[in-house]
Amino acid sequence: MLKINERSEAPIYEQIVQGMKELILKGALQPGDKLPSVREMSATLLVNPNTVAKAYQELERYGIIQTLRGKGTFVAETSAAPGMEKERLERLRHSFHQLLVEAGFLGIGPEQLQAWIDEFHKEIKE
């Protein structure tokens, strides 16, 4: 299901968030699908339950998942919580700008960036 890279600079909870988003984009997780409990996920990934709880809270805050008391946690039917989409788009835009600045310093041109975008987009859709 999810893979955690212990050597990554990204915190584990962010890797879980990104992994869940990718699974939803790929269609491996559909709206309404039940997710493992925090304890189950932490046992599967061999990480602290608090780390999984933090990832789930982040995903819930963005309206990607929802927790129903006594029933569990599910992939949300809608992809964004009201009012959160604008904030998420602005953060994405800022991150993209930082990425382009870094790419420029590494000498990576628009052609290479476009090739990567196409490659990753195809990978996510498969």
Secondary structure, 3 states (H helix, E strand, C coil): CCCCCCCCCCCHHHHHHHHHHHHHHHCCCCCCCEECCHHHHHHHHCCCHHHHHHHHHHHHHCCCEEEECCCEEEECCCCCCCCHHHHHHHHHHHHHHHHHHHHHHCCCCHHHHHHHHHHHHHHHHC
